[in-house]
Amino acid sequence: MTKPSFVYVTYIATTPEKVWQALVDTDVTRKYWADPTSDSPAHVNVSDWKTGSQWEHQRLDDARTVDMVGKVVESTPPHRLVITWARPKEAGENSKHSRVTFDIEPQGDGLVRLTVTHEDLERDPQMFESISKGWPKVLSNLKTLLETGRALPHSPLAA
Amino acid sequence: MVQHPWPAARDSRKEPASPARLLVIDRVFKALADPSRRHLLDLLHRENGQTLTALCEHMDMTRQAVTQHLQQLEEANLVAIVWQGREKLHYLNPVPLHEIHERWIEKFERSRLFALRELKKSLEGDDDDKT
C-alpha cells in the first residue's frame, strides 16, 4: 500500500447498514452528495456494487453527466467498499486511477466510525485540489443526514 | 445512559459538559485553542501523513510534548492515524472543522461577514494577511 493522500474520519450516530446504504443507494446519495462548489446539482454513484463491476459518479442534471468513473475493487457490506476513481476520458488508463476506501466500523453505543482513505492522488494536482475540498463537505453532509434525517441546505453564497 | 465519547452534535444541548468527558465540539475548540496544536495542523496541511519524528523537527519543544499535543488533536478527531508497517502516520482530518464552519460560521450570516471583510479590505488596502 502506498502512503494515502487523504484520510477522513467522521463519527456518526447510526448503524453500519445505514452508512452502507447511504454509499450505494442513489435515493440516499442524492440527498447529501452535493458538488464541492455547491451551486451544481447533487451527484449519485451508480453501480451494482459487485467486486469487478464499474461504477459511475453521475451528476443529477438532465443529461446525467458522468463526472467520474471507476471499478469496484472490494465490496463487503456493510463494512468495506474499495473503488477506483478516474475521469471518464482516462477510464481506460489504470495508472490514472486513484483509489478510495470506505471503512465502516461500529464503535458501540450507537456510533459508527466512517473512514475514507484516498490513495494515489499525488500525480494529479488538479484532482488533489478538488478532492481535498470535496470530501469534508460530503462527509459532514452525510453525518447530518443520517443523524437528523435532513441534509444541510446549500449555501446561497458559495462561489 | 452511558455517555459515549462521541455524542452526536445535536445532543449537546441536553447533556451538560463535564470536564472529564468533554463533548465533541468542546474538544475541537479546546484543541484549536493552543498555538502549538494549530501549528501542528498547519504542518500537516503543508504535508499530510507525517511521522512524529518528522513533525518534531519543526516544533520547538520536547518529543513528549509534541506527542501529547498530537494525542489531543487525535481525541478531537482533527488528526487521523494510519499505520504503515511500524510507522505511525498523522493525517489532518478537516471534517470536524467543516462541521464547525457549518454550525458556527455559515449560520451567522455569511453575507454580512463577507461585507465586513470587504469593508476591512478597502479600508486597510488589498493585503488580506494584514490585520
Interface residues (C-beta under 8 A of the other chain):
Chain A: M1 K3 P4 S5 F6 V7 Y8 V9 T10 Y11 I12 A13 Q107 G108 D109 G110 L111 T115 T117 W135 P136 K137 L139 S140 K143 T144 E147 T148 L152 S155 L157
Chain B: V2 H4 W6 P7 A8 A9 R10 V24 N48 G49 N77 A80 V82 Q84 L89 Y91 N93 P94 V95 L97 H98 E99 E102 E106 R110 S111 F114
